[in-house]
Amino acid sequence: MSNPLHILTRADLADIDLPPAEVIDLVEDGYLAFAHGDSRCPVKLMMPIPKTERDAVSYSMLGYDSSLEHLGFKTSYRQGSASADKYYTTISLYDDTTGLPFAFMDCQRVGAARTPATTAIIAKHCAREGATTALMIGTGIQGQNTLPYLLTALPGLEKLRLFGTHPDGIAESLAAMRRWFPKRDIELVDDVPSAVAESDIVVVASGRAAHPKVRTEWLPPGGLLISVASKGVESGALRAADYAIATSAGQLGVTGSRLAGPDGPVIDAELPDIVAGKTHGRSSDADRVFAFASGMIITDIPVAHALATRAVAAGRGQRVELWS
């Protein structure tokens, strides 16, 4: 039997359009299916490479999305954290209704869409009522779309701020906002502690931070601090919060252990349960809330599938008879 596999490169996917609202819906549906017990998402594997001078780490995730009935395998390898030059990530999709492979593809576009969608969903459910200001810290590939995604989920946001140190990343972040919200402006800031103190929502996605590490105590009452697995957040940020959440408590233990206290990471709620209405995103409007956002493959699968189906329909990629 012929089992063709669609191979899709970064270039094949580069100009495939997925509007922020569509990605947010796909990711939110992924969380809902998981919260209802229909999907599967084991905790990711992480393996630091023994040669410490290379500053390398690898990840692997396996999961099943019940909405699409697709299985996904995701792998990532990164050497050095100062740039994305040596960061390689892929995802494989298998159709559980036919038992056949569907796609093997570069996963950079998936992460660049899924990550800000997760951030936007956290903000939608966990920001204080009436939040009007948002600050984005970091301009890497996973943060460049964050502000337009936040504005999509929370159209009442009035002031959008950005801190970054890389000119290309700042330019890409501004371009992303112009693309989806051409009439909205972003204020560039250089004083991180002051900007945090004046923002209802703070997203930190910086690598080796060129700024003072963000502390939960800097937030105004009712503020929300979202760490996208960021080194730019102070180690005590989770313990200092009035209310703490994570996309996955298990993955917080793997990739966010430095944020935990001596008894390990203690959180009040997981995001899938918040989305499903099983628990709350905060206990009061005055809470300073800390949220740890770690990628879950149940949200990668629907975004990857949407990109792949559009790319295949456009005649992109190659069909490979890998098992012939």
C-alpha positions as CSV (number, residue, x, y, z in Angstrom):
1,M,0.0,0.0,0.0
2,S,1.3,3.5,-0.9
3,N,1.8,5.8,2.1
4,P,2.8,9.2,0.7
5,L,4.2,11.6,3.2
6,H,4.0,15.4,2.5
7,I,7.4,17.0,3.3
8,L,7.0,20.8,3.9
9,T,10.0,23.1,4.3
10,R,10.2,26.4,6.1
11,A,10.0,28.1,2.7
12,D,6.9,26.1,1.7
13,L,5.1,27.5,4.8
14,A,6.5,31.0,5.0
15,D,3.6,32.8,3.3
16,I,0.7,30.6,4.3
17,D,-1.8,32.9,6.0
18,L,-3.4,32.1,9.3
19,P,-5.1,35.1,10.9
20,P,-4.6,35.5,14.7
21,A,-8.3,34.9,15.4
22,E,-8.2,31.6,13.6
23,V,-5.1,30.4,15.4
24,I,-6.5,31.5,18.8
25,D,-9.7,29.4,18.1
26,L,-7.6,26.4,17.1
27,V,-5.4,26.5,20.2
28,E,-8.4,27.1,22.5
29,D,-10.2,24.2,21.0
30,G,-7.1,22.1,21.6
31,Y,-7.1,23.0,25.3
32,L,-10.8,22.3,25.6
33,A,-10.5,18.8,24.1
34,F,-7.7,18.1,26.5
35,A,-9.6,19.4,29.5
36,H,-12.5,17.1,28.6
37,G,-10.2,14.1,28.6
38,D,-10.5,13.4,24.9
39,S,-6.9,14.3,23.9
40,R,-3.6,13.0,25.2
41,C,-0.5,15.1,26.0
42,P,2.3,13.4,28.0
43,V,4.9,15.7,29.6
44,K,7.6,16.7,27.2
45,L,11.1,15.2,27.4
46,M,14.0,17.5,27.8
47,M,17.7,16.4,27.5
48,P,20.5,18.9,28.1
49,I,23.6,17.9,26.0
50,P,26.6,16.8,28.1
51,K,29.0,19.2,26.3
52,T,28.2,22.2,28.4
53,E,30.3,24.5,26.4
54,R,27.9,24.0,23.4
55,D,24.9,25.3,25.5
56,A,22.7,22.8,23.7
57,V,19.4,21.2,24.7
58,S,16.8,18.9,23.0
59,Y,13.1,18.4,23.5
60,S,10.5,15.9,22.3
61,M,6.7,15.8,22.6
62,L,4.1,13.3,21.7
63,G,0.3,13.9,21.7
64,Y,-3.1,13.2,20.2
65,D,-5.6,15.8,19.2
66,S,-9.1,14.3,19.4
67,S,-10.8,17.2,17.4
68,L,-8.7,16.3,14.3
69,E,-8.0,12.7,15.2
70,H,-4.4,13.3,14.5
71,L,-1.3,12.1,16.3
72,G,1.8,14.4,16.4
73,F,5.5,14.0,17.2
74,K,7.5,17.2,17.8
75,T,11.3,17.4,18.2
76,S,13.5,20.4,18.9
77,Y,17.3,20.9,19.1
78,R,18.9,24.2,20.1
79,Q,22.6,25.0,20.4
80,G,23.2,28.4,22.1
81,S,20.4,30.6,23.4
82,A,21.7,34.0,22.2
83,S,20.2,33.6,18.7
84,A,17.9,31.4,16.7
85,D,20.6,30.5,14.1
86,K,21.0,27.0,15.5
87,Y,17.4,26.2,16.5
88,Y,15.8,23.4,14.6
89,T,12.3,22.1,15.3
90,T,10.0,19.6,13.3
91,I,6.6,18.1,13.7
92,S,5.2,14.9,12.1
93,L,1.4,14.3,11.8
94,Y,-0.4,11.0,11.4
95,D,-4.1,10.6,10.6
96,D,-5.6,8.3,13.1
97,T,-8.8,7.9,11.0
98,T,-6.9,6.3,8.1
99,G,-3.8,5.1,10.0
100,L,-1.6,6.9,7.4
101,P,1.1,9.5,7.8
102,F,0.2,13.0,6.6
103,A,3.0,15.5,7.0
104,F,6.6,16.0,8.1
105,M,7.3,19.7,8.4
106,D,9.4,22.5,9.8
107,C,7.8,23.7,13.0
108,Q,9.0,27.3,13.3
109,R,5.8,28.8,11.8
110,V,3.8,26.6,14.1
111,G,5.5,27.9,17.2
112,A,5.4,31.5,16.0
113,A,1.6,31.2,15.8
114,R,0.8,28.8,18.6
115,T,2.9,30.6,21.2
116,P,1.3,34.0,21.0
117,A,-2.1,32.4,20.7
118,T,-1.5,30.6,24.1
119,T,-0.3,34.0,25.6
120,A,-3.5,35.6,24.3
121,I,-5.7,32.9,25.7
122,I,-4.0,33.2,29.1
123,A,-4.6,37.0,29.0
124,K,-8.2,36.5,27.9
125,H,-9.0,34.3,30.9
126,C,-6.6,35.6,33.6
127,A,-6.2,39.3,33.1
128,R,-8.1,41.5,35.5
129,E,-11.5,42.8,34.2
130,G,-11.0,46.0,32.3
131,A,-7.3,45.6,31.6
132,T,-6.1,48.3,29.2
133,T,-2.3,48.1,29.0
134,A,0.0,45.3,27.8
135,L,3.8,45.1,27.7
136,M,5.8,42.7,25.6
137,I,9.4,42.0,26.6
138,G,11.5,40.3,23.9
139,T,11.4,40.3,20.1
140,G,12.4,36.7,19.2
141,I,10.5,34.6,16.7
142,Q,8.0,33.4,19.4
143,G,7.3,36.9,20.6
144,Q,7.0,39.0,17.5
145,N,3.3,38.2,17.0
146,T,2.3,38.6,20.6
147,L,0.9,42.1,20.7
148,P,-1.5,41.7,17.7
149,Y,-2.6,38.3,19.2
150,L,-3.3,40.0,22.5
151,L,-5.2,42.8,20.8
152,T,-7.3,40.2,18.9
153,A,-8.3,38.4,22.2
154,L,-8.7,41.6,24.2
155,P,-9.8,44.4,21.8
156,G,-10.2,46.8,24.8
157,L,-6.5,47.1,25.2
158,E,-5.6,50.8,24.8
159,K,-1.8,51.0,25.2
160,L,0.7,48.5,23.8
161,R,4.3,48.6,24.9
162,L,7.4,46.8,23.6
163,F,10.9,46.3,25.0
164,G,13.6,44.8,22.8
165,T,17.3,45.1,22.0
166,H,17.6,43.5,18.6
167,P,16.7,46.0,15.8
168,D,15.6,43.2,13.4
169,G,13.3,41.7,16.0
170,I,11.8,45.1,16.9
171,A,11.2,45.8,13.2
172,E,9.5,42.4,12.8
173,S,7.3,43.0,15.9
174,L,6.2,46.4,14.6
175,A,5.5,45.0,11.1
176,A,3.3,42.2,12.6
177,M,1.2,44.9,14.3
178,R,0.9,46.9,11.1
179,R,-0.2,43.8,9.2
180,W,-3.1,43.0,11.4
181,F,-3.9,46.3,13.1
182,P,-2.5,49.1,10.8
183,K,-4.1,51.9,12.8
184,R,-2.6,50.8,16.1
185,D,0.7,52.0,17.5
186,I,3.3,50.4,19.8
187,E,5.3,52.4,22.3
188,L,8.9,51.4,22.6
189,V,10.2,51.5,26.2
190,D,13.7,51.2,27.7
191,D,12.9,51.2,31.5
192,V,11.6,47.7,32.1
193,P,10.7,48.0,35.9
194,S,8.8,51.2,35.3
195,A,7.0,49.8,32.3
196,V,6.0,46.6,34.2
197,A,4.6,48.8,37.1
198,E,2.4,50.6,34.6
199,S,1.1,47.5,32.7
200,D,-1.9,45.3,33.4
201,I,-0.5,42.4,31.3
202,V,3.3,41.7,31.0
203,V,4.6,39.0,28.7
204,V,8.3,38.0,29.0
205,A,9.8,36.0,26.2
206,S,13.4,37.2,26.3
207,G,16.3,34.8,26.2
208,R,19.4,35.9,27.9
209,A,17.8,39.0,29.2
210,A,19.4,42.4,28.4
211,H,17.2,43.9,31.1
212,P,16.7,43.5,34.9
213,K,14.9,40.2,35.5
214,V,11.2,40.8,35.9
215,R,9.8,40.3,39.4
216,T,6.1,39.7,40.2
217,E,6.3,42.3,42.9
218,W,6.8,45.0,40.2
219,L,3.3,44.4,38.9
220,P,0.5,46.8,39.8
221,P,-2.3,45.2,41.9
222,G,-4.3,43.0,39.6
223,G,-1.4,42.6,37.2
224,L,-0.7,39.5,35.1
225,L,2.8,38.3,34.4
226,I,3.2,35.6,31.6
227,S,6.5,33.9,31.3
228,V,7.1,32.2,27.9
229,A,9.7,29.8,29.3
230,S,11.8,33.0,29.7
231,K,15.1,33.5,31.3
232,G,14.1,37.1,31.7
233,V,11.9,36.3,34.8
234,E,13.3,36.3,38.3
235,S,13.5,32.8,39.8
236,G,11.1,33.7,42.7
237,A,8.4,35.0,40.3
238,L,6.1,32.1,40.9
239,R,6.4,32.0,44.6
240,A,5.8,35.8,44.9
241,A,2.4,35.6,43.0
242,D,-0.9,35.7,44.7
243,Y,-2.2,33.2,42.2
244,A,-0.1,31.0,39.9
245,I,-1.1,29.1,36.8
246,A,0.6,27.0,34.2
247,T,-0.3,25.5,30.8
248,S,0.8,22.2,32.3
249,A,2.0,21.6,35.9
250,G,4.1,18.6,34.6
251,Q,5.9,20.7,32.1
252,L,6.5,23.5,34.6
253,G,8.4,20.9,36.6
254,V,10.5,20.0,33.5
255,T,11.2,23.4,32.0
256,G,10.4,25.9,34.8
257,S,11.9,24.2,37.8
258,R,14.1,27.3,38.7
259,L,10.8,29.2,39.4
260,A,9.7,26.7,42.0
261,G,10.3,26.8,45.8
262,P,12.0,24.1,47.8
263,D,8.8,22.0,47.7
264,G,8.6,22.1,43.9
265,P,6.2,24.0,41.7
266,V,2.9,24.7,43.4
267,I,0.2,26.2,41.2
268,D,-3.4,27.1,41.7
269,A,-4.8,26.1,38.2
270,E,-3.9,24.7,34.8
271,L,-4.9,26.6,31.7
272,P,-6.9,23.9,30.0
273,D,-9.2,23.7,33.1
274,I,-9.5,27.5,33.1
275,V,-10.5,27.5,29.5
276,A,-13.1,24.8,30.1
277,G,-14.6,26.7,33.1
278,K,-13.6,24.1,35.6
279,T,-11.6,26.6,37.7
280,H,-10.7,30.3,37.7
281,G,-7.9,32.4,36.2
282,R,-7.5,34.4,39.4
283,S,-9.2,34.6,42.8
284,S,-9.7,38.4,42.8
285,D,-9.2,41.5,40.7
286,A,-6.4,42.5,43.1
287,D,-4.3,39.3,42.6
288,R,-0.9,39.6,41.1
289,V,-1.1,36.5,38.8
290,F,1.9,34.6,37.5
291,A,1.4,32.3,34.4
292,F,4.0,29.9,33.1
293,A,3.4,29.2,29.4
294,S,5.0,26.1,28.1
295,G,4.2,24.6,24.7
296,M,1.8,21.6,24.6
297,I,1.7,19.5,21.4
298,I,-2.1,19.4,21.6
299,T,-1.9,23.0,20.5
300,D,0.9,22.5,17.9
301,I,-1.1,19.7,16.1
302,P,-4.1,21.8,15.0
303,V,-1.9,24.8,13.9
304,A,0.4,22.5,12.0
305,H,-2.5,20.7,10.4
306,A,-4.0,24.0,9.3
307,L,-0.7,25.2,7.8
308,A,0.0,21.8,6.1
309,T,-3.5,21.5,4.5
310,R,-3.2,25.0,3.0
311,A,0.3,24.4,1.8
312,V,-0.6,21.0,0.2
313,A,-3.7,22.6,-1.4
314,A,-1.4,25.3,-2.9
315,G,0.9,22.6,-4.4
316,R,3.7,23.1,-2.0
317,G,6.1,20.5,-0.7
318,Q,7.1,17.1,-1.9
319,R,5.3,13.7,-1.7
320,V,7.7,11.1,-0.5
321,E,7.1,7.3,-0.5
322,L,9.2,6.8,2.6
323,W,7.8,3.4,3.3
324,S,7.7,2.0,-0.3
